[in-house]
Amino acid sequence: GVLAPWLSETHQVEPDAIVREYHSAHIQALTSAKKSNFTCKAHYRLAQGSEFNEQQQLLEQAQRALEEKLAKTPDAEKKKRLQQQFMFAFSTTLQDLTNNHIEKKKWLEYAMEHYIRCLQLHDYAGLHAVSRLVSLWLDNHAEPPKAVAQPKESLVSELANAKMRSAIALVPAYKFLDFFYQIASRASIDPAEAVFQEVLCDLLCKITTLHPHHCIHHLLALNRGAGVNTREQQLMQSTVTANRVQAAKKILSRLRPQPNLLEVIEQADLISESYINLAFFDVSSIKSRGDLTLDIVPVTKRRLIDSKIEPKSLGKIENMKQVAVITADIPIRKNGDYPPNSFVHVVKFESKFSTPGGITLPKVVNCVGSDGQRYKQLVKGEDDIRQDAVMEQVFLILNRLLENDLESKRRNLNVRTYKVIPLSPKSGIIEWVNNTIPLSDYLIGSTKDGGAHQRYQPKSLANRQARQIMTEAADRDMKHGRDCYKFREPEFRKVCAGIAPVLHHFFLEKYDHPTQWYQARLAFTRSVASTSMVGFVLGLGDRHSSNILLDQMTAEVVHIDLGVAFDKGKTLKTPERVPFRLTRDLVDGMGISGTEGTFRRCCEVTLRTLRENHRLIETIVDVLAHDPLSAWMTQQQDFDDNSTNERNPFKGVNLKAEDVLLQLKKKLIGVEGQTGRILTVEAHVHQLIEEARNEQSLCRMFPGWAPWL
């Protein structure tokens, strides 16, 4: 376990000899001794050591960088020099990749084979092993860019797909559940990927057959990928979307004949249809919104599959014993046996619903489960929540990583999550987070001029006045350029001097006993630390105080509205300039030590855990390169349609998503933005805290973000 990696890193022995004389002999000895857990670890280490070098990836990144430079360079002579420099710098790499194609195929076979054996034998490194197996398969399922030649008689894609076929037969289906969304997002009927799509369809069918309650709503949402009304259909018109929808129909038609699935599919589709009808029901013209009942929602047939069940209003749905409550936790049964008492099924929906307000007027309903509990749900229409669903999935996996780390587990570091289930491109269900209050409601009240600031600091500057002052200062600065902050910085200091932080009063109000007060403040500090580091790595933006909830029982923070992620906030009209929200009120809630002590140490533990698991995180986020998020798909389609160069290596590549992945990798390595230095975890955390509290950055934030709170 130690000698072989050392020999490999120091290049003292040829790779073939290391595999033959050390790894294989080690596995054979363990197999003979019937020690499955140790054998599993040995397979995992061999698989890790067998992954091919990253020259291909480095070359593709360099090609993308070159393309961007060429696009920004009008001078033809300068373009020619850039191309010559690229060919000179990467001529050796190009030759090596061509010569080493056979080597790559051999080591890919080793890696996938041993990941499969590892997953077959034991749960050791299950999440890491399955993520690498899926990643290797998806990365090699088709031919690489034409810039890298390879022998036609020896395609890597054939090997990758063949190995995945064996994985479907050997690896338990439940181990792929964490990646069902990523795998399903690749579904298509593209004839150029016929073999890959056949394997993918087999895998999706196996997972859904054994674990239908975890998968069926994902497939139904893909089936509705082209939209369920005229507006959605106009937004989602594309060949990629049409192929994905047809692939989903093919998978569902293959699943329906199975006796245990027909009723599940039909009942789940009926409930989805009823939810969507409610989501798009317009209540803006109803004057008295206090007496809204589900009976007034018209029944519109939106189902895209044949079913004997007639469409119903959500209020008339009862005793759906084959459908789990969509926002309830469903325990995974490894054997795939889900008797009726193994999950909470839908009993009924309470007749009344409400709307919390807002632009799209979402609806709040209560679903009664077979456990007797009321599950409060937010039904959203005219709103794309698919990225929120991806982010929540990432949070769940990151929580498992934090739980597996001794230091983070001891501190109970995690990110609070809730269920997000898309039903169509512009509708979905969000779990209502009980016992919470928006941070803004506590600090400034629903009127934006009350709350704790008004109660404890009645003579201080009002929030509306502060916003007006900063808006006027921003207007004056804009006359001198976007990056000017000559007026905003002094005004921001005056605003902060006129508004004292008050969040520490939340703990005095809610927790009477000293022990409860201390535990709540500790939980608050730890949750702010973990969410700050995770938010930084994932580029989570739009963290104004209305998008952060305070749990009134535990004092933990819950982040909602996750649509501005992966550094999208930096591209807004008023760019976001801080890595996460760490304003004065949040620091005030941490007590006398502020960002020192508990907060800083928890940040370091969280970031170190994320760094150690960087490959797994990169695999999860890679879904963005293939998921049909409307904005990115539109950008990429325009790029492909306008590209006439047949040898363009970027055609069909989502450049925006690739850039997101590149930035993610830099953060997980610890690359310092300006100098390119690699920072230690402690130095990185220190720099991020300083950036988050920098007055020159905070004063340039959008005034509605309220950086003074």
DACOR-V73274 format. One record per residue. N is the residue number from 1. RES is the residue in three letters. SS is DSSP state (alpha for helix, beta for strand, coil for the rest). PHI is phi in radians with two decimals (999 if undefined). OMEGA is omega as a letter, one per 40 degrees, with the letter a starting at -180 (none if undefined). Layout:
n,res,ss,phi,omega
N,RES,SS,PHI,OMEGA
N,RES,SS,PHI,OMEGA
//
This chain:
n,res,ss,phi,omega
1,GLY,coil,999,a
2,VAL,coil,-1.96,a
3,LEU,alpha,-1.13,a
4,ALA,alpha,-1.08,i
5,PRO,alpha,-1.06,i
6,TRP,alpha,-1.16,i
7,LEU,alpha,-1.08,i
8,SER,alpha,-1.20,a
9,GLU,alpha,-1.17,a
10,THR,coil,-1.57,i
11,HIS,coil,0.99,i
12,GLN,coil,-1.47,a
13,VAL,coil,-2.36,i
14,GLU,coil,-1.09,a
15,PRO,alpha,-0.94,a
16,ASP,alpha,-1.03,a
17,ALA,alpha,-1.19,i
18,ILE,alpha,-1.09,i
19,VAL,alpha,-1.11,a
20,ARG,alpha,-1.24,a
21,GLU,alpha,-1.59,a
22,TYR,alpha,-2.02,a
23,HIS,alpha,-1.11,a
24,SER,alpha,-1.09,i
25,ALA,alpha,-1.12,i
26,HIS,alpha,-1.11,a
27,ILE,alpha,-1.12,a
28,GLN,alpha,-1.09,i
29,ALA,alpha,-1.15,a
30,LEU,alpha,-1.20,i
31,THR,alpha,-1.10,i
32,SER,alpha,-1.12,a
33,ALA,coil,-1.44,i
34,LYS,coil,1.00,i
35,LYS,coil,-1.85,a
36,SER,alpha,-1.12,a
37,ASN,alpha,-1.17,i
38,PHE,alpha,-1.23,i
39,THR,alpha,-1.09,i
40,CYS,alpha,-1.06,i
41,LYS,alpha,-1.08,a
42,ALA,alpha,-1.12,i
43,HIS,alpha,-1.06,a
44,TYR,alpha,-1.12,i
45,ARG,alpha,-1.15,i
46,LEU,alpha,-1.15,i
47,ALA,alpha,-1.11,i
48,GLN,alpha,-1.07,a
49,GLY,alpha,-1.27,a
50,SER,alpha,-1.60,a
51,GLU,coil,-1.14,a
52,PHE,coil,-1.14,a
53,ASN,coil,-1.07,a
54,GLU,coil,-1.67,a
55,GLN,alpha,-1.05,a
56,GLN,alpha,-1.01,a
57,GLN,alpha,-1.14,i
58,LEU,alpha,-1.08,i
59,LEU,alpha,-1.10,a
60,GLU,alpha,-1.11,i
61,GLN,alpha,-1.11,i
62,ALA,alpha,-1.13,i
63,GLN,alpha,-1.10,i
64,ARG,alpha,-1.12,i
65,ALA,alpha,-1.09,i
66,LEU,alpha,-1.09,a
67,GLU,alpha,-1.03,i
68,GLU,alpha,-1.14,i
69,LYS,alpha,-1.13,i
70,LEU,alpha,-1.10,a
71,ALA,alpha,-1.16,a
72,LYS,alpha,-1.60,a
73,THR,coil,-1.86,a
74,PRO,coil,-1.36,a
75,ASP,coil,-1.29,a
76,ALA,alpha,-1.12,a
77,GLU,alpha,-1.14,i
78,LYS,alpha,-1.17,i
79,LYS,alpha,-1.06,a
80,LYS,alpha,-1.09,i
81,ARG,alpha,-1.14,i
82,LEU,alpha,-1.07,i
83,GLN,alpha,-1.15,i
84,GLN,alpha,-1.15,i
85,GLN,alpha,-1.09,i
86,PHE,alpha,-1.10,a
87,MET,alpha,-1.13,i
88,PHE,alpha,-1.16,a
89,ALA,alpha,-1.21,a
90,PHE,alpha,-2.00,i
91,SER,alpha,-1.09,i
92,THR,alpha,-1.14,i
93,THR,alpha,-1.09,i
94,LEU,alpha,-1.05,a
95,GLN,alpha,-1.17,a
96,ASP,alpha,-1.12,a
97,LEU,alpha,-1.14,i
98,THR,alpha,-1.19,a
99,ASN,alpha,-1.22,a
100,ASN,coil,-1.64,a
101,HIS,alpha,-1.05,i
102,ILE,alpha,-1.11,i
103,GLU,alpha,-1.07,a
104,LYS,alpha,-1.05,a
105,LYS,alpha,-1.08,a
106,LYS,alpha,-1.12,a
107,TRP,alpha,-1.27,i
108,LEU,alpha,-1.10,i
109,GLU,alpha,-1.08,i
110,TYR,alpha,-1.00,a
111,ALA,alpha,-1.07,a
112,MET,alpha,-1.14,a
113,GLU,alpha,-1.05,a
114,HIS,alpha,-1.39,i
115,TYR,alpha,-1.12,i
116,ILE,alpha,-1.08,a
117,ARG,alpha,-1.13,i
118,CYS,alpha,-1.05,a
119,LEU,alpha,-1.21,a
120,GLN,alpha,-1.25,a
121,LEU,alpha,-1.48,a
122,HIS,coil,-2.76,i
123,ASP,coil,-1.57,i
124,TYR,coil,-1.04,i
125,ALA,coil,0.98,a
126,GLY,alpha,-0.99,a
127,LEU,alpha,-1.12,i
128,HIS,alpha,-1.19,a
129,ALA,alpha,-1.15,a
130,VAL,alpha,-1.22,i
131,SER,alpha,-1.13,i
132,ARG,alpha,-1.24,i
133,LEU,alpha,-1.07,i
134,VAL,alpha,-1.10,a
135,SER,alpha,-1.12,i
136,LEU,alpha,-1.08,i
137,TRP,alpha,-1.13,a
138,LEU,alpha,-1.17,a
139,ASP,alpha,-1.27,a
140,ASN,coil,-2.10,a
141,HIS,coil,-1.29,a
142,ALA,coil,-2.34,a
143,GLU,coil,-1.16,i
144,PRO,coil,-1.26,i
145,PRO,coil,-0.94,a
146,LYS,coil,-1.13,i
147,ALA,coil,-1.11,a
148,VAL,coil,-1.94,a
149,ALA,coil,-1.32,i
150,GLN,coil,-2.68,a
151,PRO,coil,-1.07,a
152,LYS,coil,-1.16,a
153,GLU,coil,-1.39,a
154,SER,coil,-2.42,a
155,LEU,coil,-1.39,i
156,VAL,alpha,-1.15,a
157,SER,alpha,-1.04,i
158,GLU,alpha,-1.09,i
159,LEU,alpha,-1.15,a
160,ALA,alpha,-1.04,a
161,ASN,alpha,-1.19,i
162,ALA,alpha,-1.14,i
163,LYS,alpha,-1.15,i
164,MET,alpha,-1.20,i
165,ARG,alpha,-1.05,a
166,SER,alpha,-1.19,i
167,ALA,alpha,-1.12,i
168,ILE,alpha,-1.06,a
169,ALA,alpha,-1.37,a
170,LEU,alpha,-1.78,a
171,VAL,coil,-1.57,i
172,PRO,coil,-0.97,a
173,ALA,alpha,-1.10,a
174,TYR,alpha,-1.10,a
175,LYS,alpha,-1.23,i
176,PHE,alpha,-1.65,a
177,LEU,alpha,-1.06,a
178,ASP,alpha,-1.07,a
179,PHE,alpha,-1.98,a
180,PHE,alpha,-1.06,a
181,TYR,alpha,-1.08,i
182,GLN,alpha,-1.07,a
183,ILE,alpha,-1.19,a
184,ALA,alpha,-1.11,a
185,SER,coil,-1.17,i
186,ARG,coil,-1.55,a
187,ALA,coil,-1.06,a
188,SER,coil,-2.87,i
189,ILE,coil,-2.06,i
190,ASP,coil,-1.09,a
191,PRO,alpha,-1.09,i
192,ALA,alpha,-1.20,a
193,GLU,alpha,-2.06,a
194,ALA,alpha,-0.99,a
195,VAL,alpha,-1.16,i
196,PHE,alpha,-1.03,a
197,GLN,alpha,-1.16,i
198,GLU,alpha,-1.15,i
199,VAL,alpha,-1.14,a
200,LEU,alpha,-1.07,i
201,CYS,alpha,-1.08,i
202,ASP,alpha,-1.04,a
203,LEU,alpha,-1.16,a
204,LEU,alpha,-1.08,a
205,CYS,alpha,-1.15,i
206,LYS,alpha,-1.14,a
207,ILE,alpha,-1.10,a
208,THR,alpha,-1.19,i
209,THR,alpha,-1.05,a
210,LEU,alpha,-1.50,a
211,HIS,coil,-2.33,a
212,PRO,alpha,-1.12,a
213,HIS,alpha,-1.25,i
214,HIS,alpha,-1.53,a
215,CYS,alpha,-2.05,a
216,ILE,alpha,-1.08,a
217,HIS,alpha,-1.20,i
218,HIS,alpha,-1.13,a
219,LEU,alpha,-1.18,i
220,LEU,alpha,-1.14,i
221,ALA,alpha,-1.16,i
222,LEU,alpha,-1.11,i
223,ASN,alpha,-1.12,i
224,ARG,coil,-1.71,a
225,GLY,coil,-1.08,i
226,ALA,coil,-1.49,i
227,GLY,coil,1.83,a
228,VAL,coil,-2.01,i
229,ASN,coil,-2.51,a
230,THR,alpha,-1.05,a
231,ARG,alpha,-1.10,i
232,GLU,alpha,-1.09,a
233,GLN,alpha,-1.11,i
234,GLN,alpha,-1.20,a
235,LEU,alpha,-1.22,a
236,MET,coil,-1.80,a
237,GLN,coil,-1.26,i
238,SER,coil,-2.95,i
239,THR,alpha,-1.13,a
240,VAL,alpha,-1.05,a
241,THR,alpha,-1.12,a
242,ALA,alpha,-1.07,i
243,ASN,alpha,-1.11,a
244,ARG,alpha,-1.17,i
245,VAL,alpha,-1.11,i
246,GLN,alpha,-1.11,i
247,ALA,alpha,-1.13,i
248,ALA,alpha,-1.12,i
249,LYS,alpha,-1.07,a
250,LYS,alpha,-1.11,a
251,ILE,alpha,-1.16,a
252,LEU,alpha,-1.13,i
253,SER,alpha,-1.16,i
254,ARG,alpha,-1.31,a
255,LEU,alpha,-1.47,a
256,ARG,alpha,-1.00,a
257,PRO,coil,-1.10,a
258,GLN,coil,-1.30,a
259,PRO,alpha,-0.95,a
260,ASN,alpha,-1.37,a
261,LEU,alpha,-1.93,a
262,LEU,alpha,-0.99,a
263,GLU,alpha,-1.19,i
264,VAL,alpha,-1.07,a
265,ILE,alpha,-1.10,a
266,GLU,alpha,-1.18,i
267,GLN,alpha,-1.22,i
268,ALA,alpha,-1.13,i
269,ASP,alpha,-1.17,i
270,LEU,alpha,-1.08,i
271,ILE,alpha,-1.15,i
272,SER,alpha,-1.04,i
273,GLU,alpha,-1.06,a
274,SER,alpha,-1.16,i
275,TYR,alpha,-1.05,a
276,ILE,alpha,-1.15,i
277,ASN,alpha,-1.01,i
278,LEU,alpha,-1.18,a
279,ALA,alpha,-1.03,a
280,PHE,coil,-1.66,i
281,PHE,coil,-1.28,a
282,ASP,coil,-1.50,i
283,VAL,coil,-1.85,a
284,SER,coil,-1.10,a
285,SER,coil,-1.55,a
286,ILE,coil,-1.47,a
287,LYS,coil,-1.26,a
288,SER,coil,-1.66,a
289,ARG,alpha,-1.57,i
290,GLY,alpha,-1.46,a
291,ASP,alpha,-2.11,i
292,LEU,coil,-1.36,i
293,THR,beta,-2.18,a
294,LEU,alpha,-1.16,a
295,ASP,alpha,-1.17,a
296,ILE,alpha,-1.45,i
297,VAL,coil,-1.38,a
298,PRO,coil,-1.15,i
299,VAL,coil,-1.61,i
300,THR,coil,-2.05,a
301,LYS,coil,-1.34,i
302,ARG,coil,-2.01,a
303,ARG,coil,-1.15,a
304,LEU,coil,-1.91,i
305,ILE,coil,-2.22,i
306,ASP,coil,-1.26,a
307,SER,coil,-2.64,i
308,LYS,coil,-1.44,a
309,ILE,coil,-1.41,i
310,GLU,coil,-1.29,i
311,PRO,coil,-1.09,a
312,LYS,coil,-2.38,i
313,SER,coil,-1.23,a
314,LEU,alpha,-1.01,a
315,GLY,alpha,-1.23,a
316,LYS,alpha,-1.76,i
317,ILE,coil,-1.40,a
318,GLU,beta,-2.48,i
319,ASN,beta,0.82,i
320,MET,beta,-1.52,a
321,LYS,beta,-1.28,a
322,GLN,beta,-1.77,a
323,VAL,beta,-2.17,i
324,ALA,beta,-1.29,i
325,VAL,coil,-1.01,a
326,ILE,coil,-1.13,a
327,THR,coil,-1.86,i
328,ALA,coil,-1.55,i
329,ASP,coil,-1.30,i
330,ILE,coil,-1.98,i
331,PRO,coil,-1.06,i
332,ILE,coil,-1.43,i
333,ARG,coil,-1.77,a
334,LYS,coil,-1.04,a
335,ASN,coil,-1.46,i
336,GLY,coil,1.36,a
337,ASP,coil,-1.70,a
338,TYR,coil,-2.11,i
339,PRO,coil,-1.15,a
340,PRO,alpha,-0.95,a
341,ASN,alpha,-1.53,a
342,SER,alpha,-1.56,i
343,PHE,coil,-2.60,i
344,VAL,coil,-1.48,a
345,HIS,beta,-1.71,a
346,VAL,beta,-1.35,i
347,VAL,beta,-1.66,i
348,LYS,beta,-2.95,i
349,PHE,beta,-2.05,i
350,GLU,coil,-1.12,a
351,SER,coil,-1.18,a
352,LYS,beta,-1.59,i
353,PHE,coil,-2.37,a
354,SER,beta,-2.41,i
355,THR,coil,-2.31,a
356,PRO,coil,-1.40,a
357,GLY,coil,1.61,a
358,GLY,coil,1.89,a
359,ILE,coil,-1.16,a
360,THR,coil,-1.59,i
361,LEU,coil,0.86,i
362,PRO,coil,-1.16,a
363,LYS,beta,-1.99,i
364,VAL,beta,-1.98,i
365,VAL,beta,-2.18,i
366,ASN,beta,-2.07,i
367,CYS,beta,-1.76,i
368,VAL,beta,-1.66,a
369,GLY,beta,-1.65,a
370,SER,coil,-1.20,i
371,ASP,coil,-1.55,i
372,GLY,coil,1.49,a
373,GLN,coil,-1.49,i
374,ARG,beta,-1.68,a
375,TYR,beta,-1.82,a
376,LYS,beta,-1.40,a
377,GLN,beta,-2.32,i
378,LEU,beta,-1.78,a
379,VAL,beta,-1.75,a
380,LYS,beta,-1.93,i
381,GLY,beta,-2.21,a
382,GLU,coil,1.02,a
383,ASP,coil,-2.63,a
384,ASP,coil,-1.52,a
385,ILE,coil,-1.92,a
386,ARG,alpha,-1.16,i
387,GLN,alpha,-1.22,i
388,ASP,alpha,-1.04,i
389,ALA,alpha,-1.12,i
390,VAL,alpha,-1.10,a
391,MET,alpha,-1.11,i
392,GLU,alpha,-1.13,i
393,GLN,alpha,-1.12,i
394,VAL,alpha,-1.09,i
395,PHE,alpha,-1.03,a
396,LEU,alpha,-1.07,a
397,ILE,alpha,-1.22,i
398,LEU,alpha,-1.13,i
399,ASN,alpha,-1.09,i
400,ARG,alpha,-1.17,i
401,LEU,alpha,-1.14,i
402,LEU,alpha,-1.15,i
403,GLU,alpha,-1.22,a
404,ASN,alpha,-1.39,i
405,ASP,coil,-1.61,a
406,LEU,alpha,-1.08,a
407,GLU,alpha,-1.17,a
408,SER,alpha,-1.28,i
409,LYS,alpha,-1.14,i
410,ARG,alpha,-1.08,i
411,ARG,coil,-1.65,a
412,ASN,coil,1.00,i
413,LEU,coil,-1.41,i
414,ASN,coil,-2.86,i
415,VAL,coil,-2.00,i
416,ARG,coil,-1.13,a
417,THR,coil,-2.14,i
418,TYR,coil,-2.63,a
419,LYS,coil,-1.38,i
420,VAL,beta,-2.30,a
421,ILE,beta,-2.19,i
422,PRO,beta,-1.18,i
423,LEU,beta,-1.91,i
424,SER,beta,-2.78,a
425,PRO,coil,-1.00,a
426,LYS,coil,-2.25,i
427,SER,beta,-2.66,i
428,GLY,beta,3.06,a
429,ILE,beta,-2.06,i
430,ILE,beta,-2.17,i
431,GLU,beta,-1.14,i
432,TRP,coil,-1.34,a
433,VAL,coil,-1.55,a
434,ASN,coil,-1.28,i
435,ASN,coil,1.03,i
436,THR,beta,-2.16,i
437,ILE,beta,-2.42,i
438,PRO,beta,-1.05,i
439,LEU,alpha,-0.97,a
440,SER,alpha,-1.13,a
441,ASP,alpha,-1.12,i
442,TYR,alpha,-1.25,a
443,LEU,alpha,-1.28,a
444,ILE,alpha,-2.22,i
445,GLY,coil,1.31,a
446,SER,coil,-1.20,i
447,THR,coil,-1.48,a
448,LYS,coil,1.19,i
449,ASP,coil,-2.42,a
450,GLY,coil,-2.11,i
451,GLY,alpha,1.14,a
452,ALA,alpha,-1.11,i
453,HIS,alpha,-1.08,i
454,GLN,alpha,-1.27,a
455,ARG,alpha,-1.19,a
456,TYR,alpha,-1.74,i
457,GLN,coil,-2.33,a
458,PRO,coil,-1.10,a
459,LYS,coil,-1.67,a
460,SER,coil,-1.35,i
461,LEU,coil,-1.12,a
462,ALA,coil,-1.27,a
463,ASN,alpha,-1.05,i
464,ARG,alpha,-1.09,i
465,GLN,alpha,-1.13,i
466,ALA,alpha,-1.06,i
467,ARG,alpha,-1.12,i
468,GLN,alpha,-1.11,i
469,ILE,alpha,-1.06,a
470,MET,alpha,-1.24,i
471,THR,alpha,-1.17,i
472,GLU,alpha,-1.14,i
473,ALA,alpha,-1.13,i
474,ALA,alpha,-1.13,i
475,ASP,alpha,-1.10,i
476,ARG,alpha,-1.19,i
477,ASP,alpha,-1.15,a
478,MET,alpha,-1.08,i
479,LYS,coil,-1.18,a
480,HIS,coil,-1.84,i
481,GLY,coil,2.15,a
482,ARG,coil,-1.11,a
483,ASP,coil,-1.63,a
484,CYS,coil,-1.30,i
485,TYR,coil,-2.42,a
486,LYS,alpha,-1.05,a
487,PHE,alpha,-1.56,a
488,ARG,alpha,-1.22,a
489,GLU,alpha,-1.10,i
490,PRO,alpha,-1.14,i
491,GLU,alpha,-1.16,i
492,PHE,alpha,-1.12,i
493,ARG,alpha,-1.11,i
494,LYS,alpha,-1.15,i
495,VAL,alpha,-1.08,a
496,CYS,alpha,-1.11,i
497,ALA,alpha,-1.18,a
498,GLY,alpha,-1.60,a
499,ILE,coil,-2.27,i
500,ALA,coil,-1.56,i
501,PRO,coil,-1.16,a
502,VAL,coil,-2.33,a
503,LEU,coil,-1.13,i
504,HIS,alpha,-1.08,i
505,HIS,alpha,-1.19,i
506,PHE,alpha,-1.00,a
507,PHE,alpha,-1.30,i
508,LEU,alpha,-1.24,i
509,GLU,alpha,-1.29,a
510,LYS,alpha,-1.56,a
511,TYR,coil,-2.21,a
512,ASP,coil,-1.34,a
513,HIS,coil,-1.40,a
514,PRO,alpha,-0.97,a
515,THR,alpha,-1.15,i
516,GLN,alpha,-1.09,i
517,TRP,alpha,-1.03,a
518,TYR,alpha,-1.16,a
519,GLN,alpha,-1.11,i
520,ALA,alpha,-1.15,i
521,ARG,alpha,-1.13,i
522,LEU,alpha,-1.13,i
523,ALA,alpha,-1.11,i
524,PHE,alpha,-1.07,a
525,THR,alpha,-1.07,a
526,ARG,alpha,-1.13,a
527,SER,alpha,-1.21,i
528,VAL,alpha,-1.11,i
529,ALA,alpha,-1.11,a
530,SER,alpha,-1.16,i
531,THR,alpha,-1.21,i
532,SER,alpha,-1.14,a
533,MET,alpha,-1.21,i
534,VAL,alpha,-1.13,i
535,GLY,alpha,-1.09,i
536,PHE,alpha,-1.10,a
537,VAL,alpha,-1.07,a
538,LEU,coil,-1.54,i
539,GLY,coil,1.11,a
540,LEU,coil,-1.35,a
541,GLY,coil,-2.05,a
542,ASP,coil,1.02,a
543,ARG,coil,-1.59,i
544,HIS,coil,-1.27,a
545,SER,alpha,-1.20,i
546,SER,alpha,-1.41,a
547,ASN,alpha,-1.71,i
548,ILE,beta,-2.18,i
549,LEU,beta,-1.74,i
550,LEU,beta,-1.90,i
551,ASP,beta,-1.32,a
552,GLN,coil,-1.36,i
553,MET,coil,-1.67,a
554,THR,coil,-1.86,a
555,ALA,coil,1.30,i
556,GLU,coil,-1.28,i
557,VAL,beta,-1.68,i
558,VAL,beta,-2.22,a
559,HIS,beta,-1.61,i
560,ILE,coil,-2.15,i
561,ASP,coil,0.97,a
562,LEU,coil,-1.75,a
563,GLY,coil,-1.22,i
564,VAL,coil,-1.67,a
565,ALA,coil,-2.34,i
566,PHE,coil,0.98,i
567,ASP,coil,1.11,i
568,LYS,alpha,-1.11,i
569,GLY,alpha,-1.07,i
570,LYS,alpha,-1.29,a
571,THR,alpha,-1.80,i
572,LEU,coil,-1.21,a
573,LYS,coil,-0.99,i
574,THR,coil,-1.87,a
575,PRO,coil,-1.08,i
576,GLU,coil,-1.40,a
577,ARG,coil,-2.10,i
578,VAL,coil,-2.06,a
579,PRO,coil,-1.25,i
580,PHE,coil,-2.90,a
581,ARG,coil,-1.43,i
582,LEU,coil,-2.49,a
583,THR,coil,-1.42,a
584,ARG,alpha,-1.11,a
585,ASP,alpha,-1.15,i
586,LEU,alpha,-1.10,i
587,VAL,alpha,-1.16,i
588,ASP,alpha,-1.07,i
589,GLY,coil,-1.22,a
590,MET,coil,-1.46,i
591,GLY,coil,1.67,a
592,ILE,coil,-1.09,a
593,SER,coil,-1.41,i
594,GLY,coil,1.03,a
595,THR,coil,-1.44,i
596,GLU,coil,-1.50,i
597,GLY,coil,1.26,a
598,THR,alpha,-1.00,a
599,PHE,alpha,-1.07,a
600,ARG,alpha,-1.09,a
601,ARG,alpha,-1.14,i
602,CYS,alpha,-1.18,i
603,CYS,alpha,-1.08,a
604,GLU,alpha,-1.14,i
605,VAL,alpha,-1.11,a
606,THR,alpha,-1.12,a
607,LEU,alpha,-1.14,i
608,ARG,alpha,-1.09,i
609,THR,alpha,-1.09,i
610,LEU,alpha,-1.13,i
611,ARG,alpha,-1.11,a
612,GLU,alpha,-1.14,a
613,ASN,coil,-1.96,a
614,HIS,alpha,-1.10,a
615,ARG,alpha,-1.17,i
616,LEU,alpha,-1.13,a
617,ILE,alpha,-1.11,i
618,GLU,alpha,-1.09,i
619,THR,alpha,-1.11,a
620,ILE,alpha,-1.12,a
621,VAL,alpha,-1.23,a
622,ASP,alpha,-1.02,i
623,VAL,alpha,-1.02,a
624,LEU,alpha,-1.14,i
625,ALA,alpha,-1.27,a
626,HIS,coil,-2.29,a
627,ASP,coil,-1.35,a
628,PRO,coil,-1.38,i
629,LEU,coil,-1.20,a
630,SER,alpha,-0.99,a
631,ALA,alpha,-1.10,a
632,TRP,alpha,-1.22,i
633,MET,alpha,-1.10,a
634,THR,alpha,-1.14,i
635,GLN,alpha,-1.05,a
636,GLN,alpha,-1.20,a
637,GLN,alpha,-1.13,i
638,ASP,alpha,-1.06,a
639,PHE,alpha,-1.12,a
640,ASP,alpha,-1.12,a
641,ASP,alpha,-1.15,a
642,ASN,alpha,-1.52,a
643,SER,coil,-1.59,a
644,THR,coil,-1.84,a
645,ASN,coil,-1.39,a
646,GLU,coil,-1.16,a
647,ARG,coil,-1.68,i
648,ASN,coil,-1.13,a
649,PRO,coil,-1.24,a
650,PHE,coil,-1.71,a
651,LYS,coil,-1.17,a
652,GLY,coil,1.52,i
653,VAL,coil,-1.79,i
654,ASN,coil,-1.33,a
655,LEU,alpha,-1.12,i
656,LYS,alpha,-1.10,i
657,ALA,alpha,-1.13,i
658,GLU,alpha,-1.12,i
659,ASP,alpha,-1.15,i
660,VAL,alpha,-1.03,a
661,LEU,alpha,-1.12,i
662,LEU,alpha,-1.13,i
663,GLN,alpha,-1.13,i
664,LEU,alpha,-1.06,a
665,LYS,alpha,-1.09,i
666,LYS,alpha,-1.09,i
667,LYS,alpha,-1.14,a
668,LEU,alpha,-1.29,i
669,ILE,alpha,-1.43,a
670,GLY,coil,1.72,a
671,VAL,beta,-1.34,i
672,GLU,coil,-1.32,a
673,GLY,coil,-0.99,a
674,GLN,coil,-1.44,a
675,THR,coil,-1.68,a
676,GLY,coil,1.43,i
677,ARG,coil,-1.22,i
678,ILE,beta,-1.62,a
679,LEU,coil,-1.62,i
680,THR,coil,-1.23,i
681,VAL,alpha,-1.04,a
682,GLU,alpha,-1.11,i
683,ALA,alpha,-1.17,a
684,HIS,alpha,-1.14,i
685,VAL,alpha,-1.08,i
686,HIS,alpha,-1.04,a
687,GLN,alpha,-1.11,a
688,LEU,alpha,-1.15,i
689,ILE,alpha,-1.11,i
690,GLU,alpha,-1.11,i
691,GLU,alpha,-1.13,a
692,ALA,alpha,-1.18,a
693,ARG,coil,-1.87,a
694,ASN,coil,-1.20,a
695,GLU,alpha,-1.15,i
696,GLN,alpha,-1.16,i
697,SER,alpha,-1.39,a
698,LEU,alpha,-1.12,a
699,CYS,coil,-1.18,a
700,ARG,coil,-1.64,i
701,MET,coil,-1.24,i
702,PHE,coil,-1.03,a
703,PRO,alpha,-0.96,i
704,GLY,alpha,-1.16,i
705,TRP,alpha,-1.28,i
706,ALA,coil,0.92,a
707,PRO,coil,-1.21,i
708,TRP,coil,-1.49,a
709,LEU,coil,-1.57,none
//
